[in-house]
Every structure is written in structure tokens, then in C-alpha cells.
Amino acid sequence: MKTLVALLAWCLLFVLCWPLAVLALLAWPFVWLLSLPFRLVGITFSALFAFLHALLMLPARLLGGGRRAPLVSA
């Protein structure tokens, strides 16, 4: 769905101002290459925070916390 919206936006830009649309089409690979290190850093930090969360919650999981069924009052 996101790809379809981007394609429609590019087609609209192509109709309104074709030089800018062509420039955007040619610049997109360079923008993607520049953003790649930031994505890798984001993935690394996400994995680090997931690891820290699992490490900090380990004592509670070992003691059985969080596995109880919720109390339902009738």
C-alpha cells in the first residue's frame, strides 16, 4: 500500500513538474545509500534494548511472574 501511494505521488509530481520528478528518481538510490548506516544503527539499538529487557525481566520470569491468568470477577 505504501508503494502504491509513493508511485501515485511520483506520477502526480511527474505530471506537475517532470524535471523535479526525474531528479527525485535519480537521487533516490543515493538517499537510500546514505540512510543505510542509520538503519543498521537503529536495528542494533533495537536488538540491544530487547536484550536488556529480557535480561532485566529474567528474575521475574524465573520466579513465575507474568504467567498467571487474570482474575475475572463475575
CNS distance restraints for C-alpha pairs under 8 A (distance, minus, plus):
assign (resid   1 and name CA) (resid   5 and name CA) 6.35 0.50 0.50
assign (resid   2 and name CA) (resid   6 and name CA) 6.19 0.50 0.50
assign (resid   3 and name CA) (resid   7 and name CA) 6.09 0.50 0.50
assign (resid   4 and name CA) (resid   8 and name CA) 6.15 0.50 0.50
assign (resid   5 and name CA) (resid   9 and name CA) 6.08 0.50 0.50
assign (resid   6 and name CA) (resid  10 and name CA) 6.11 0.50 0.50
assign (resid   7 and name CA) (resid  11 and name CA) 6.15 0.50 0.50
assign (resid   8 and name CA) (resid  12 and name CA) 6.17 0.50 0.50
assign (resid   9 and name CA) (resid  13 and name CA) 6.15 0.50 0.50
assign (resid  10 and name CA) (resid  14 and name CA) 5.99 0.50 0.50
assign (resid  10 and name CA) (resid  21 and name CA) 6.55 0.50 0.50
assign (resid  11 and name CA) (resid  15 and name CA) 6.25 0.50 0.50
assign (resid  12 and name CA) (resid  16 and name CA) 6.22 0.50 0.50
assign (resid  13 and name CA) (resid  17 and name CA) 5.65 0.50 0.50
assign (resid  13 and name CA) (resid  18 and name CA) 6.67 0.50 0.50
assign (resid  13 and name CA) (resid  20 and name CA) 7.50 0.50 0.50
assign (resid  13 and name CA) (resid  21 and name CA) 5.74 0.50 0.50
assign (resid  14 and name CA) (resid  18 and name CA) 4.27 0.50 0.50
assign (resid  14 and name CA) (resid  19 and name CA) 7.64 0.50 0.50
assign (resid  14 and name CA) (resid  20 and name CA) 7.51 0.50 0.50
assign (resid  14 and name CA) (resid  21 and name CA) 5.07 0.50 0.50
assign (resid  14 and name CA) (resid  22 and name CA) 7.55 0.50 0.50
assign (resid  17 and name CA) (resid  21 and name CA) 6.50 0.50 0.50
assign (resid  18 and name CA) (resid  22 and name CA) 6.14 0.50 0.50
assign (resid  19 and name CA) (resid  23 and name CA) 6.12 0.50 0.50
assign (resid  20 and name CA) (resid  24 and name CA) 6.10 0.50 0.50
assign (resid  21 and name CA) (resid  25 and name CA) 6.17 0.50 0.50
assign (resid  22 and name CA) (resid  26 and name CA) 6.20 0.50 0.50
assign (resid  23 and name CA) (resid  27 and name CA) 6.00 0.50 0.50
assign (resid  24 and name CA) (resid  28 and name CA) 5.97 0.50 0.50
assign (resid  27 and name CA) (resid  31 and name CA) 6.31 0.50 0.50
assign (resid  28 and name CA) (resid  32 and name CA) 6.12 0.50 0.50
assign (resid  29 and name CA) (resid  33 and name CA) 6.18 0.50 0.50
assign (resid  30 and name CA) (resid  34 and name CA) 6.17 0.50 0.50
assign (resid  31 and name CA) (resid  35 and name CA) 6.18 0.50 0.50
assign (resid  32 and name CA) (resid  36 and name CA) 6.18 0.50 0.50
assign (resid  33 and name CA) (resid  37 and name CA) 7.91 0.50 0.50
assign (resid  34 and name CA) (resid  38 and name CA) 8.00 0.50 0.50
assign (resid  35 and name CA) (resid  39 and name CA) 6.42 0.50 0.50
assign (resid  36 and name CA) (resid  40 and name CA) 6.33 0.50 0.50
assign (resid  37 and name CA) (resid  41 and name CA) 6.22 0.50 0.50
assign (resid  38 and name CA) (resid  42 and name CA) 6.14 0.50 0.50
assign (resid  39 and name CA) (resid  43 and name CA) 6.19 0.50 0.50
assign (resid  40 and name CA) (resid  44 and name CA) 6.16 0.50 0.50
assign (resid  41 and name CA) (resid  45 and name CA) 6.18 0.50 0.50
assign (resid  42 and name CA) (resid  46 and name CA) 6.08 0.50 0.50
assign (resid  43 and name CA) (resid  47 and name CA) 6.20 0.50 0.50
assign (resid  44 and name CA) (resid  48 and name CA) 6.14 0.50 0.50
assign (resid  45 and name CA) (resid  49 and name CA) 6.10 0.50 0.50
assign (resid  46 and name CA) (resid  50 and name CA) 6.20 0.50 0.50
assign (resid  47 and name CA) (resid  51 and name CA) 6.12 0.50 0.50
assign (resid  48 and name CA) (resid  52 and name CA) 6.20 0.50 0.50
assign (resid  49 and name CA) (resid  53 and name CA) 6.03 0.50 0.50
assign (resid  50 and name CA) (resid  54 and name CA) 6.17 0.50 0.50
assign (resid  51 and name CA) (resid  55 and name CA) 6.06 0.50 0.50
assign (resid  52 and name CA) (resid  56 and name CA) 6.02 0.50 0.50
assign (resid  53 and name CA) (resid  57 and name CA) 6.04 0.50 0.50
assign (resid  54 and name CA) (resid  58 and name CA) 5.96 0.50 0.50
assign (resid  57 and name CA) (resid  61 and name CA) 6.26 0.50 0.50
assign (resid  58 and name CA) (resid  62 and name CA) 6.08 0.50 0.50
assign (resid  59 and name CA) (resid  63 and name CA) 6.21 0.50 0.50
assign (resid  60 and name CA) (resid  64 and name CA) 6.27 0.50 0.50
assign (resid  60 and name CA) (resid  65 and name CA) 5.13 0.50 0.50
assign (resid  60 and name CA) (resid  66 and name CA) 7.77 0.50 0.50
assign (resid  61 and name CA) (resid  65 and name CA) 5.39 0.50 0.50
assign (resid  61 and name CA) (resid  66 and name CA) 7.14 0.50 0.50
